[in-house]
Amino acid sequence: MLRLREIRERRGVSLRALKEASGVAVSSLARFEAGEGDPQLSTLRKLAKALRVTVAELIGEKPYKKGG
């Protein structure tokens, strides 16, 4: 599950500001937040970088722990 809206709102970032920081269109951002469509990996990387999170955090993955 993409956690885009949750992370964006927690950081106080508007859709327009995220568009400026990531280069991803506002219409695409709104679709992703509504659960419509799946962003490509390259888009996830842009969004994660703009929001200063990992792609894993953005898609709701739990961190992998070594040795266990």
N, CA, C, O and CB atoms as a CASP TS submission, in Angstrom:
PFRMAT TS
TARGET T0000
AUTHOR 0000-0000-0000
METHOD Language model
MODEL 1
PARENT N/A
ATOM      1  N   MET     1       0.845  -1.186   0.000  1.00  0.00           N
ATOM      2  CA  MET     1       0.000   0.000   0.000  1.00  0.00           C
ATOM      3  C   MET     1       0.885   1.243   0.000  1.00  0.00           C
ATOM      4  O   MET     1       1.764   1.389   0.850  1.00  0.00           O
ATOM      5  CB  MET     1      -0.958   0.002   1.224  1.00  0.00           C
ATOM      6  N   LEU     2       0.652   2.114  -0.935  1.00  0.00           N
ATOM      7  CA  LEU     2       1.417   3.350  -1.031  1.00  0.00           C
ATOM      8  C   LEU     2       0.998   4.306   0.090  1.00  0.00           C
ATOM      9  O   LEU     2      -0.187   4.589   0.265  1.00  0.00           O
ATOM     10  CB  LEU     2       1.216   4.012  -2.419  1.00  0.00           C
ATOM     11  N   ARG     3       1.975   4.794   0.838  1.00  0.00           N
ATOM     12  CA  ARG     3       1.708   5.669   1.983  1.00  0.00           C
ATOM     13  C   ARG     3       1.985   7.125   1.644  1.00  0.00           C
ATOM     14  O   ARG     3       2.332   7.916   2.521  1.00  0.00           O
ATOM     15  CB  ARG     3       2.552   5.246   3.184  1.00  0.00           C
ATOM     16  N   LEU     4       1.833   7.477   0.386  1.00  0.00           N
ATOM     17  CA  LEU     4       2.195   8.806  -0.083  1.00  0.00           C
ATOM     18  C   LEU     4       1.485   9.919   0.678  1.00  0.00           C
ATOM     19  O   LEU     4       2.134  10.830   1.190  1.00  0.00           O
ATOM     20  CB  LEU     4       1.891   8.926  -1.545  1.00  0.00           C
ATOM     21  N   ARG     5       0.167   9.852   0.755  1.00  0.00           N
ATOM     22  CA  ARG     5      -0.591  10.924   1.419  1.00  0.00           C
ATOM     23  C   ARG     5      -0.193  11.046   2.888  1.00  0.00           C
ATOM     24  O   ARG     5       0.028  12.148   3.390  1.00  0.00           O
ATOM     25  CB  ARG     5      -2.107  10.664   1.304  1.00  0.00           C
ATOM     26  N   GLU     6      -0.104   9.914   3.564  1.00  0.00           N
ATOM     27  CA  GLU     6       0.249   9.918   4.989  1.00  0.00           C
ATOM     28  C   GLU     6       1.599  10.605   5.214  1.00  0.00           C
ATOM     29  O   GLU     6       1.720  11.477   6.075  1.00  0.00           O
ATOM     30  CB  GLU     6       0.290   8.474   5.537  1.00  0.00           C
ATOM     31  N   ILE     7       2.592  10.217   4.453  1.00  0.00           N
ATOM     32  CA  ILE     7       3.933  10.787   4.624  1.00  0.00           C
ATOM     33  C   ILE     7       3.950  12.252   4.207  1.00  0.00           C
ATOM     34  O   ILE     7       4.540  13.087   4.893  1.00  0.00           O
ATOM     35  CB  ILE     7       4.968   9.992   3.807  1.00  0.00           C
ATOM     36  N   ARG     8       3.311  12.565   3.096  1.00  0.00           N
ATOM     37  CA  ARG     8       3.287  13.955   2.608  1.00  0.00           C
ATOM     38  C   ARG     8       2.627  14.879   3.633  1.00  0.00           C
ATOM     39  O   ARG     8       3.150  15.953   3.929  1.00  0.00           O
ATOM     40  CB  ARG     8       2.537  14.043   1.255  1.00  0.00           C
ATOM     41  N   GLU     9       1.488  14.464   4.169  1.00  0.00           N
ATOM     42  CA  GLU     9       0.786  15.301   5.142  1.00  0.00           C
ATOM     43  C   GLU     9       1.559  15.403   6.448  1.00  0.00           C
ATOM     44  O   GLU     9       1.594  16.467   7.065  1.00  0.00           O
ATOM     45  CB  GLU     9      -0.610  14.748   5.407  1.00  0.00           C
ATOM     46  N   ARG    10       2.180  14.304   6.877  1.00  0.00           N
ATOM     47  CA  ARG    10       2.969  14.328   8.119  1.00  0.00           C
ATOM     48  C   ARG    10       4.117  15.326   8.003  1.00  0.00           C
ATOM     49  O   ARG    10       4.499  15.960   8.987  1.00  0.00           O
ATOM     50  CB  ARG    10       3.520  12.919   8.444  1.00  0.00           C
ATOM     51  N   ARG    11       4.659  15.459   6.810  1.00  0.00           N
ATOM     52  CA  ARG    11       5.767  16.392   6.587  1.00  0.00           C
ATOM     53  C   ARG    11       5.285  17.801   6.251  1.00  0.00           C
ATOM     54  O   ARG    11       6.094  18.719   6.112  1.00  0.00           O
ATOM     55  CB  ARG    11       6.656  15.880   5.470  1.00  0.00           C
ATOM     56  N   GLY    12       3.971  17.973   6.122  1.00  0.00           N
ATOM     57  CA  GLY    12       3.420  19.297   5.833  1.00  0.00           C
ATOM     58  C   GLY    12       3.708  19.772   4.419  1.00  0.00           C
ATOM     59  O   GLY    12       3.896  20.966   4.186  1.00  0.00           O
ATOM     60  N   VAL    13       3.742  18.841   3.477  1.00  0.00           N
ATOM     61  CA  VAL    13       4.061  19.159   2.086  1.00  0.00           C
ATOM     62  C   VAL    13       2.780  19.129   1.259  1.00  0.00           C
ATOM     63  O   VAL    13       2.024  18.159   1.319  1.00  0.00           O
ATOM     64  CB  VAL    13       5.113  18.163   1.512  1.00  0.00           C
ATOM     65  N   SER    14       2.534  20.178   0.494  1.00  0.00           N
ATOM     66  CA  SER    14       1.367  20.211  -0.384  1.00  0.00           C
ATOM     67  C   SER    14       1.642  19.407  -1.649  1.00  0.00           C
ATOM     68  O   SER    14       2.790  19.093  -1.965  1.00  0.00           O
ATOM     69  CB  SER    14       0.991  21.666  -0.742  1.00  0.00           C
ATOM     70  N   LEU    15       0.571  19.079  -2.365  1.00  0.00           N
ATOM     71  CA  LEU    15       0.747  18.384  -3.638  1.00  0.00           C
ATOM     72  C   LEU    15       1.587  19.218  -4.600  1.00  0.00           C
ATOM     73  O   LEU    15       2.448  18.689  -5.303  1.00  0.00           O
ATOM     74  CB  LEU    15      -0.616  18.062  -4.268  1.00  0.00           C
ATOM     75  N   ARG    16       1.336  20.498  -4.626  1.00  0.00           N
ATOM     76  CA  ARG    16       2.080  21.382  -5.524  1.00  0.00           C
ATOM     77  C   ARG    16       3.564  21.407  -5.159  1.00  0.00           C
ATOM     78  O   ARG    16       4.421  21.371  -6.043  1.00  0.00           O
ATOM     79  CB  ARG    16       1.498  22.805  -5.479  1.00  0.00           C
ATOM     80  N   ALA    17       3.869  21.469  -3.871  1.00  0.00           N
ATOM     81  CA  ALA    17       5.274  21.474  -3.437  1.00  0.00           C
ATOM     82  C   ALA    17       5.953  20.146  -3.764  1.00  0.00           C
ATOM     83  O   ALA    17       7.123  20.118  -4.145  1.00  0.00           O
ATOM     84  CB  ALA    17       5.370  21.755  -1.924  1.00  0.00           C
ATOM     85  N   LEU    18       5.213  19.047  -3.613  1.00  0.00           N
ATOM     86  CA  LEU    18       5.774  17.743  -3.942  1.00  0.00           C
ATOM     87  C   LEU    18       6.014  17.631  -5.440  1.00  0.00           C
ATOM     88  O   LEU    18       7.001  17.035  -5.873  1.00  0.00           O
ATOM     89  CB  LEU    18       4.846  16.619  -3.465  1.00  0.00           C
ATOM     90  N   LYS    19       5.124  18.195  -6.222  1.00  0.00           N
ATOM     91  CA  LYS    19       5.309  18.223  -7.679  1.00  0.00           C
ATOM     92  C   LYS    19       6.596  18.959  -8.028  1.00  0.00           C
ATOM     93  O   LYS    19       7.375  18.492  -8.859  1.00  0.00           O
ATOM     94  CB  LYS    19       4.099  18.895  -8.377  1.00  0.00           C
ATOM     95  N   GLU    20       6.820  20.095  -7.404  1.00  0.00           N
ATOM     96  CA  GLU    20       8.026  20.883  -7.665  1.00  0.00           C
ATOM     97  C   GLU    20       9.292  20.134  -7.258  1.00  0.00           C
ATOM     98  O   GLU    20      10.307  20.195  -7.952  1.00  0.00           O
ATOM     99  CB  GLU    20       7.952  22.214  -6.924  1.00  0.00           C
ATOM    100  N   ALA    21       9.229  19.438  -6.143  1.00  0.00           N
ATOM    101  CA  ALA    21      10.408  18.741  -5.629  1.00  0.00           C
ATOM    102  C   ALA    21      10.700  17.438  -6.374  1.00  0.00           C
ATOM    103  O   ALA    21      11.852  17.015  -6.469  1.00  0.00           O
ATOM    104  CB  ALA    21      10.228  18.449  -4.156  1.00  0.00           C
ATOM    105  N   SER    22       9.646  16.806  -6.904  1.00  0.00           N
ATOM    106  CA  SER    22       9.829  15.487  -7.519  1.00  0.00           C
ATOM    107  C   SER    22       9.735  15.480  -9.035  1.00  0.00           C
ATOM    108  O   SER    22      10.284  14.598  -9.695  1.00  0.00           O
ATOM    109  CB  SER    22       8.820  14.547  -6.976  1.00  0.00           C
ATOM    110  N   GLY    23       9.036  16.470  -9.583  1.00  0.00           N
ATOM    111  CA  GLY    23       8.815  16.479 -11.025  1.00  0.00           C
ATOM    112  C   GLY    23       7.649  15.610 -11.463  1.00  0.00           C
ATOM    113  O   GLY    23       7.433  15.423 -12.661  1.00  0.00           O
ATOM    114  N   VAL    24       6.895  15.076 -10.508  1.00  0.00           N
ATOM    115  CA  VAL    24       5.739  14.238 -10.813  1.00  0.00           C
ATOM    116  C   VAL    24       4.497  15.130 -10.837  1.00  0.00           C
ATOM    117  O   VAL    24       4.278  15.920  -9.919  1.00  0.00           O
ATOM    118  CB  VAL    24       5.583  13.076  -9.764  1.00  0.00           C
ATOM    119  N   ALA    25       3.693  15.004 -11.878  1.00  0.00           N
ATOM    120  CA  ALA    25       2.511  15.848 -12.059  1.00  0.00           C
ATOM    121  C   ALA    25       1.534  15.718 -10.894  1.00  0.00           C
ATOM    122  O   ALA    25       1.370  14.640 -10.323  1.00  0.00           O
ATOM    123  CB  ALA    25       1.808  15.491 -13.362  1.00  0.00           C
ATOM    124  N   VAL    26       0.890  16.832 -10.551  1.00  0.00           N
ATOM    125  CA  VAL    26      -0.095  16.846  -9.470  1.00  0.00           C
ATOM    126  C   VAL    26      -1.211  15.845  -9.753  1.00  0.00           C
ATOM    127  O   VAL    26      -1.679  15.169  -8.836  1.00  0.00           O
ATOM    128  CB  VAL    26      -0.679  18.259  -9.285  1.00  0.00           C
ATOM    129  N   SER    27      -1.640  15.743 -10.999  1.00  0.00           N
ATOM    130  CA  SER    27      -2.712  14.797 -11.334  1.00  0.00           C
ATOM    131  C   SER    27      -2.280  13.360 -11.044  1.00  0.00           C
ATOM    132  O   SER    27      -3.085  12.553 -10.580  1.00  0.00           O
ATOM    133  CB  SER    27      -3.116  14.940 -12.817  1.00  0.00           C
ATOM    134  N   SER    28      -1.031  13.042 -11.312  1.00  0.00           N
ATOM    135  CA  SER    28      -0.514  11.702 -11.008  1.00  0.00           C
ATOM    136  C   SER    28      -0.439  11.491  -9.505  1.00  0.00           C
ATOM    137  O   SER    28      -0.817  10.433  -9.002  1.00  0.00           O
ATOM    138  CB  SER    28       0.876  11.494 -11.643  1.00  0.00           C
ATOM    139  N   LEU    29       0.044  12.488  -8.793  1.00  0.00           N
ATOM    140  CA  LEU    29       0.127  12.387  -7.334  1.00  0.00           C
ATOM    141  C   LEU    29      -1.251  12.135  -6.731  1.00  0.00           C
ATOM    142  O   LEU    29      -1.404  11.286  -5.852  1.00  0.00           O
ATOM    143  CB  LEU    29       0.740  13.667  -6.739  1.00  0.00           C
ATOM    144  N   ALA    30      -2.244  12.869  -7.200  1.00  0.00           N
ATOM    145  CA  ALA    30      -3.604  12.708  -6.695  1.00  0.00           C
ATOM    146  C   ALA    30      -4.130  11.302  -6.987  1.00  0.00           C
ATOM    147  O   ALA    30      -4.794  10.701  -6.143  1.00  0.00           O
ATOM    148  CB  ALA    30      -4.534  13.762  -7.314  1.00  0.00           C
ATOM    149  N   ARG    31      -3.836  10.776  -8.179  1.00  0.00           N
ATOM    150  CA  ARG    31      -4.258   9.416  -8.525  1.00  0.00           C
ATOM    151  C   ARG    31      -3.606   8.390  -7.614  1.00  0.00           C
ATOM    152  O   ARG    31      -4.269   7.479  -7.118  1.00  0.00           O
ATOM    153  CB  ARG    31      -3.921   9.106  -9.984  1.00  0.00           C
ATOM    154  N   PHE    32      -2.290   8.542  -7.392  1.00  0.00           N
ATOM    155  CA  PHE    32      -1.581   7.598  -6.529  1.00  0.00           C
ATOM    156  C   PHE    32      -2.142   7.642  -5.116  1.00  0.00           C
ATOM    157  O   PHE    32      -2.305   6.601  -4.479  1.00  0.00           O
ATOM    158  CB  PHE    32      -0.076   7.905  -6.512  1.00  0.00           C
ATOM    159  N   GLU    33      -2.437   8.839  -4.623  1.00  0.00           N
ATOM    160  CA  GLU    33      -2.982   8.967  -3.270  1.00  0.00           C
ATOM    161  C   GLU    33      -4.378   8.366  -3.167  1.00  0.00           C
ATOM    162  O   GLU    33      -4.779   7.908  -2.097  1.00  0.00           O
ATOM    163  CB  GLU    33      -3.017  10.433  -2.853  1.00  0.00           C
ATOM    164  N   ALA    34      -5.113   8.366  -4.262  1.00  0.00           N
ATOM    165  CA  ALA    34      -6.459   7.785  -4.279  1.00  0.00           C
ATOM    166  C   ALA    34      -6.424   6.279  -4.495  1.00  0.00           C
ATOM    167  O   ALA    34      -7.465   5.623  -4.496  1.00  0.00           O
ATOM    168  CB  ALA    34      -7.299   8.438  -5.365  1.00  0.00           C
ATOM    169  N   GLY    35      -5.227   5.733  -4.676  1.00  0.00           N
ATOM    170  CA  GLY    35      -5.101   4.302  -4.874  1.00  0.00           C
ATOM    171  C   GLY    35      -5.374   3.855  -6.300  1.00  0.00           C
ATOM    172  O   GLY    35      -5.607   2.673  -6.554  1.00  0.00           O
ATOM    173  N   GLU    36      -5.343   4.796  -7.224  1.00  0.00           N
ATOM    174  CA  GLU    36      -5.594   4.490  -8.633  1.00  0.00           C
ATOM    175  C   GLU    36      -4.262   4.403  -9.363  1.00  0.00           C
ATOM    176  O   GLU    36      -3.540   5.395  -9.462  1.00  0.00           O
ATOM    177  CB  GLU    36      -6.516   5.564  -9.289  1.00  0.00           C
ATOM    178  N   GLY    37      -3.944   3.251  -9.862  1.00  0.00           N
ATOM    179  CA  GLY    37      -2.702   3.085 -10.605  1.00  0.00           C
ATOM    180  C   GLY    37      -1.515   2.847  -9.692  1.00  0.00           C
ATOM    181  O   GLY    37      -1.538   3.163  -8.503  1.00  0.00           O
ATOM    182  N   ASP    38      -0.490   2.284 -10.281  1.00  0.00           N
ATOM    183  CA  ASP    38       0.735   1.999  -9.554  1.00  0.00           C
ATOM    184  C   ASP    38       1.884   2.768 -10.187  1.00  0.00           C
ATOM    185  O   ASP    38       2.135   2.629 -11.384  1.00  0.00           O
ATOM    186  CB  ASP    38       1.030   0.482  -9.538  1.00  0.00           C
ATOM    187  N   PRO    39       2.579   3.571  -9.404  1.00  0.00           N
ATOM    188  CA  PRO    39       3.708   4.319  -9.967  1.00  0.00           C
ATOM    189  C   PRO    39       4.861   3.390 -10.332  1.00  0.00           C
ATOM    190  O   PRO    39       5.066   2.359  -9.692  1.00  0.00           O
ATOM    191  CB  PRO    39       4.189   5.385  -8.975  1.00  0.00           C
ATOM    192  N   GLN    40       5.598   3.758 -11.348  1.00  0.00           N
ATOM    193  CA  GLN    40       6.791   3.016 -11.732  1.00  0.00           C
ATOM    194  C   GLN    40       7.859   3.209 -10.670  1.00  0.00           C
ATOM    195  O   GLN    40       7.800   4.154  -9.884  1.00  0.00           O
ATOM    196  CB  GLN    40       7.307   3.468 -13.121  1.00  0.00           C
ATOM    197  N   LEU    41       8.838   2.309 -10.648  1.00  0.00           N
ATOM    198  CA  LEU    41       9.917   2.396  -9.673  1.00  0.00           C
ATOM    199  C   LEU    41      10.648   3.726  -9.770  1.00  0.00           C
ATOM    200  O   LEU    41      11.008   4.304  -8.745  1.00  0.00           O
ATOM    201  CB  LEU    41      10.895   1.250  -9.867  1.00  0.00           C
ATOM    202  N   SER    42      10.870   4.215 -10.964  1.00  0.00           N
ATOM    203  CA  SER    42      11.565   5.494 -11.129  1.00  0.00           C
ATOM    204  C   SER    42      10.774   6.624 -10.484  1.00  0.00           C
ATOM    205  O   SER    42      11.360   7.545  -9.914  1.00  0.00           O
ATOM    206  CB  SER    42      11.797   5.795 -12.619  1.00  0.00           C
ATOM    207  N   THR    43       9.455   6.563 -10.570  1.00  0.00           N
ATOM    208  CA  THR    43       8.604   7.576  -9.940  1.00  0.00           C
ATOM    209  C   THR    43       8.647   7.440  -8.428  1.00  0.00           C
ATOM    210  O   THR    43       8.717   8.442  -7.717  1.00  0.00           O
ATOM    211  CB  THR    43       7.154   7.460 -10.442  1.00  0.00           C
ATOM    212  N   LEU    44       8.605   6.206  -7.927  1.00  0.00           N
ATOM    213  CA  LEU    44       8.710   5.986  -6.483  1.00  0.00           C
ATOM    214  C   LEU    44      10.014   6.556  -5.948  1.00  0.00           C
ATOM    215  O   LEU    44      10.040   7.153  -4.872  1.00  0.00           O
ATOM    216  CB  LEU    44       8.613   4.490  -6.154  1.00  0.00           C
ATOM    217  N   ARG    45      11.090   6.374  -6.693  1.00  0.00           N
ATOM    218  CA  ARG    45      12.388   6.907  -6.263  1.00  0.00           C
ATOM    219  C   ARG    45      12.364   8.429  -6.190  1.00  0.00           C
ATOM    220  O   ARG    45      12.893   9.011  -5.244  1.00  0.00           O
ATOM    221  CB  ARG    45      13.497   6.448  -7.216  1.00  0.00           C
ATOM    222  N   LYS    46      11.758   9.075  -7.176  1.00  0.00           N
ATOM    223  CA  LYS    46      11.658  10.536  -7.175  1.00  0.00           C
ATOM    224  C   LYS    46      10.857  11.020  -5.959  1.00  0.00           C
ATOM    225  O   LYS    46      11.245  11.973  -5.283  1.00  0.00           O
ATOM    226  CB  LYS    46      11.000  11.034  -8.487  1.00  0.00           C
ATOM    227  N   LEU    47       9.743  10.351  -5.699  1.00  0.00           N
ATOM    228  CA  LEU    47       8.888  10.741  -4.572  1.00  0.00           C
ATOM    229  C   LEU    47       9.584  10.511  -3.243  1.00  0.00           C
ATOM    230  O   LEU    47       9.532  11.359  -2.352  1.00  0.00           O
ATOM    231  CB  LEU    47       7.572   9.968  -4.607  1.00  0.00           C
ATOM    232  N   ALA    48      10.231   9.370  -3.110  1.00  0.00           N
ATOM    233  CA  ALA    48      10.943   9.063  -1.870  1.00  0.00           C
ATOM    234  C   ALA    48      12.043  10.089  -1.614  1.00  0.00           C
ATOM    235  O   ALA    48      12.201  10.566  -0.490  1.00  0.00           O
ATOM    236  CB  ALA    48      11.540   7.643  -1.926  1.00  0.00           C
ATOM    237  N   LYS    49      12.796  10.425  -2.647  1.00  0.00           N
ATOM    238  CA  LYS    49      13.867  11.413  -2.494  1.00  0.00           C
ATOM    239  C   LYS    49      13.300  12.764  -2.093  1.00  0.00           C
ATOM    240  O   LYS    49      13.842  13.424  -1.207  1.00  0.00           O
ATOM    241  CB  LYS    49      14.672  11.545  -3.794  1.00  0.00           C
ATOM    242  N   ALA    50      12.215  13.182  -2.733  1.00  0.00           N
ATOM    243  CA  ALA    50      11.604  14.479  -2.426  1.00  0.00           C
ATOM    244  C   ALA    50      11.067  14.522  -0.998  1.00  0.00           C
ATOM    245  O   ALA    50      11.099  15.569  -0.353  1.00  0.00           O
ATOM    246  CB  ALA    50      10.476  14.780  -3.415  1.00  0.00           C
ATOM    247  N   LEU    51      10.574  13.389  -0.506  1.00  0.00           N
ATOM    248  CA  LEU    51      10.008  13.331   0.849  1.00  0.00           C
ATOM    249  C   LEU    51      11.024  12.900   1.908  1.00  0.00           C
ATOM    250  O   LEU    51      10.713  12.848   3.098  1.00  0.00           O
ATOM    251  CB  LEU    51       8.833  12.380   0.870  1.00  0.00           C
ATOM    252  N   ARG    52      12.240  12.594   1.455  1.00  0.00           N
ATOM    253  CA  ARG    52      13.324  12.176   2.348  1.00  0.00           C
ATOM    254  C   ARG    52      12.989  10.911   3.138  1.00  0.00           C
ATOM    255  O   ARG    52      13.195  10.825   4.348  1.00  0.00           O
ATOM    256  CB  ARG    52      13.656  13.295   3.309  1.00  0.00           C
ATOM    257  N   VAL    53      12.465   9.935   2.397  1.00  0.00           N
ATOM    258  CA  VAL    53      12.188   8.615   2.952  1.00  0.00           C
ATOM    259  C   VAL    53      12.733   7.582   1.970  1.00  0.00           C
ATOM    260  O   VAL    53      13.135   7.923   0.858  1.00  0.00           O
ATOM    261  CB  VAL    53      10.648   8.405   3.212  1.00  0.00           C
ATOM    262  N   THR    54      12.743   6.342   2.381  1.00  0.00           N
ATOM    263  CA  THR    54      13.143   5.285   1.469  1.00  0.00           C
ATOM    264  C   THR    54      11.932   4.841   0.648  1.00  0.00           C
ATOM    265  O   THR    54      10.786   5.089   1.024  1.00  0.00           O
ATOM    266  CB  THR    54      13.756   4.090   2.243  1.00  0.00           C
ATOM    267  N   VAL    55      12.201   4.190  -0.459  1.00  0.00           N
ATOM    268  CA  VAL    55      11.107   3.633  -1.257  1.00  0.00           C
ATOM    269  C   VAL    55      10.342   2.619  -0.414  1.00  0.00           C
ATOM    270  O   VAL    55       9.115   2.550  -0.485  1.00  0.00           O
ATOM    271  CB  VAL    55      11.645   2.971  -2.563  1.00  0.00           C
ATOM    272  N   ALA    56      11.061   1.835   0.382  1.00  0.00           N
ATOM    273  CA  ALA    56      10.411   0.850   1.251  1.00  0.00           C
ATOM    274  C   ALA    56       9.416   1.519   2.198  1.00  0.00           C
ATOM    275  O   ALA    56       8.308   1.015   2.386  1.00  0.00           O
ATOM    276  CB  ALA    56      11.461   0.074   2.057  1.00  0.00           C
ATOM    277  N   GLU    57       9.797   2.641   2.791  1.00  0.00           N
ATOM    278  CA  GLU    57       8.880   3.363   3.683  1.00  0.00           C
ATOM    279  C   GLU    57       7.665   3.867   2.911  1.00  0.00           C
ATOM    280  O   GLU    57       6.538   3.811   3.402  1.00  0.00           O
ATOM    281  CB  GLU    57       9.604   4.545   4.365  1.00  0.00           C
ATOM    282  N   LEU    58       7.906   4.353   1.713  1.00  0.00           N
ATOM    283  CA  LEU    58       6.842   4.908   0.889  1.00  0.00           C
ATOM    284  C   LEU    58       5.806   3.852   0.521  1.00  0.00           C
ATOM    285  O   LEU    58       4.614   4.151   0.442  1.00  0.00           O
ATOM    286  CB  LEU    58       7.425   5.526  -0.370  1.00  0.00           C
ATOM    287  N   ILE    59       6.253   2.629   0.297  1.00  0.00           N
ATOM    288  CA  ILE    59       5.306   1.576  -0.071  1.00  0.00           C
ATOM    289  C   ILE    59       4.846   0.749   1.129  1.00  0.00           C
ATOM    290  O   ILE    59       4.083  -0.204   0.969  1.00  0.00           O
ATOM    291  CB  ILE    59       5.931   0.664  -1.103  1.00  0.00           C
ATOM    292  N   GLY    60       5.304   1.106   2.324  1.00  0.00           N
ATOM    293  CA  GLY    60       4.817   0.463   3.537  1.00  0.00           C
ATOM    294  C   GLY    60       5.516  -0.831   3.901  1.00  0.00           C
ATOM    295  O   GLY    60       4.959  -1.643   4.641  1.00  0.00           O
ATOM    296  N   GLU    61       6.720  -1.041   3.400  1.00  0.00           N
ATOM    297  CA  GLU    61       7.474  -2.245   3.719  1.00  0.00           C
ATOM    298  C   GLU    61       8.133  -2.098   5.100  1.00  0.00           C
ATOM    299  O   GLU    61       8.560  -1.011   5.489  1.00  0.00           O
ATOM    300  CB  GLU    61       8.543  -2.525   2.627  1.00  0.00           C
ATOM    301  N   LYS    62       8.199  -3.181   5.800  1.00  0.00           N
ATOM    302  CA  LYS    62       8.908  -3.205   7.072  1.00  0.00           C
ATOM    303  C   LYS    62      10.404  -3.325   6.793  1.00  0.00           C
ATOM    304  O   LYS    62      10.796  -4.013   5.850  1.00  0.00           O
ATOM    305  CB  LYS    62       8.407  -4.378   7.975  1.00  0.00           C
ATOM    306  N   PRO    63      11.237  -2.679   7.585  1.00  0.00           N
ATOM    307  CA  PRO    63      12.681  -2.794   7.369  1.00  0.00           C
ATOM    308  C   PRO    63      13.168  -4.230   7.558  1.00  0.00           C
ATOM    309  O   PRO    63      12.672  -4.955   8.421  1.00  0.00           O
ATOM    310  CB  PRO    63      13.432  -1.863   8.321  1.00  0.00           C
ATOM    311  N   TYR    64      14.119  -4.623   6.762  1.00  0.00           N
ATOM    312  CA  TYR    64      14.721  -5.941   6.833  1.00  0.00           C
ATOM    313  C   TYR    64      15.783  -5.922   7.901  1.00  0.00           C
ATOM    314  O   TYR    64      16.622  -5.022   7.932  1.00  0.00           O
ATOM    315  CB  TYR    64      15.310  -6.368   5.473  1.00  0.00           C
ATOM    316  N   LYS    65      15.758  -6.918   8.789  1.00  0.00           N
ATOM    317  CA  LYS    65      16.760  -7.009   9.845  1.00  0.00           C
ATOM    318  C   LYS    65      17.724  -8.119   9.518  1.00  0.00           C
ATOM    319  O   LYS    65      17.311  -9.249   9.255  1.00  0.00           O
ATOM    320  CB  LYS    65      16.108  -7.244  11.218  1.00  0.00           C
ATOM    321  N   LYS    66      19.014  -7.807   9.533  1.00  0.00           N
ATOM    322  CA  LYS    66      20.037  -8.815   9.268  1.00  0.00           C
ATOM    323  C   LYS    66      20.107  -9.808  10.421  1.00  0.00           C
ATOM    324  O   LYS    66      19.890  -9.457  11.581  1.00  0.00           O
ATOM    325  CB  LYS    66      21.410  -8.153   9.045  1.00  0.00           C
ATOM    326  N   GLY    67      20.414 -11.046  10.078  1.00  0.00           N
ATOM    327  CA  GLY    67      20.656 -12.063  11.086  1.00  0.00           C
ATOM    328  C   GLY    67      19.436 -12.557  11.832  1.00  0.00           C
ATOM    329  O   GLY    67      19.563 -13.164  12.896  1.00  0.00           O
ATOM    330  N   GLY    68      18.268 -12.309  11.295  1.00  0.00           N
ATOM    331  CA  GLY    68      17.169 -12.855  12.056  1.00  0.00           C
ATOM    332  C   GLY    68      15.901 -12.650  11.426  1.00  0.00           C
ATOM    333  O   GLY    68      14.872 -13.062  11.960  1.00  0.00           O
TER
END
